[in-house]
Amino acid sequence: MGSKHGSQPARGGRRQIAVTTVMTKTRKIIYWIATVWLALGMVATASGQLIRMKEGQGAVDSLEHLGYPVYLLTILGVWKILGTVAVLVPGFPRLKEWAYAGFFFAMSGAVYSHLAVGDGLTAILPALLLTVLTLVSWYLRPEGRRLVS
């Protein structure tokens, strides 16, 4: 692996280490950007759901339009807050997996629900964005935030 002098990396080894370091830093930056936006989106929609906003994304009018009961707002709001805490705090990798799964099911279900009732892109886009942010955050999460297999 090293050169004939032992302590020096093989030719091109330093360049490979530098590229790997840049990729690792880039991955962490993208992870945190996606995770912070995901957290903001979940907390914002959860807040509206918990206070039972009449209009807006995930609010009373939206749930009634999709055919869901209004009491679902409280359940979704509480789960989103708890899921956001689980994703952001250090440790608890199994709990993070459950939170990511819950976010994915809730947001992909919202996308499908809007499609099922014939809503356009403007109604679908917020849930679709949160679905993508969930997948990006989950995929790029650092080793310390993953389950050990």
N, C-alpha and C positions, 0 to 999 in steps of 0.2 A: 504494500500500500504506500509506504514512504519511499523516498529515494534511497540511493545507496549510502547516504549519510545518516539515515535512521530518523532523525528528528524533524526533518523537513517533509512537507506533504509532496506527493507526486506532482509532476508537472501539470499545471492546470487545476490542482487541488484547491488552491486559494480562491480561484475564480468560482469554482463550484460551491465552496463554503459561502462566499459572498452572495451568490445568486440564491442559495437556499435561505440565507438570513433575510434577504430582501423579500423573498416569497413568504416567509414566515411572518414578517412584520406586516406585509400587505394583507395577508390572510387575517391577522389579528385586527387590523384597522377595519377591514370590511366586516368582520364578525361584529365588532362593537358598534359600527354605524348601523348595521341591520338590526342588531339587538336593541339598541336605544330607540330606533324608530318603531320597532315592534312593540316595545314597552310603552312608548308614548301613545301609539295607536290603541293598544289594549286598555290602558288606563283611561284615555279620553272616552272611548266608547263605553267602558264599564261605568264611568262616572255618570254619563248620560242615562245609562240603563238603570242605575241604582236610584237616581232621582226621578226616574220615569219621565224623561223629556217627551214632549208631545210630538215634536217633529225632528227629523234628522236621521242620519245613518244609525241603524240599530235601535231607534226610538219606538215609541208606542205606535205611531202611524205606520212605520216600516214593518213591524211585527204583525200588525193587523192586516196590512196589505198582503203579506206573505202567508197569512192564514194560521199564524201561531198565537197561542194565548198570551196575554199581557204578563201573567205571572212569571213567564220564562225570562223576562228582563232581569229580575232579581237574581235568579239562578246564574244566568250568563254573566252578570256584572260581578257577582262574588267570585265566580270561578276565574274570570279574567284577572281580577286583582290578585288572587292567590297564585295564579299561574305566573303572573309578572314577577311577583316576589320570588317565586321558586327559580325562575330563569336568571334573575339578577344576582341573588345571593351566592357567595362561594359555597362549594361543597354540594352535597345532596344530589349526586348525579342521577340516581333512579327517579327522584322527584322531578328533576329537570326533564327527563324523558317523558314522564307522564304529562307535564305541563306543555311540552312541545306537541305531544300527540293531541291533547285537548284543544290547543290552539288550531292545529291543522284540521281536526274534525269540525270545530265550530266555524272556522272561516271557509273551508271548502264546502261545508253544508250551506253556508250563507250564499256562496257563489251559485251553487246548484239551485237553491231556493229562488233566487232572482231569475235565473235562467228558466226555471219551471213555470213561473208566472209571466214570462215574456218581457221582463224588464230589459232596458237598454244598457249600454256600456257604462253610462254615468252611475247607474245604480249598482252595477256589478263591480266596478273598479276598486272601491275602497276595500271590500272583502278580498278581492283578488290580490291587491297589493299586500294586505296582511298575510295572506296565504304564502305569497312569495317570500316575504320577510321572515316568516316562520321557517320555511325550508332553508333559506340562506343562513340564518342564525344557527339552526340545528346542524347543518352540514359543516359549517366552519368553526363550530365551538372548539375551544382549546382542549387539549388532552385532559386537564384537570376537571373539566366539566362533562366528561364522557364516562359512560359505564365501562369498566374494565371487562374485557371479554375473555 
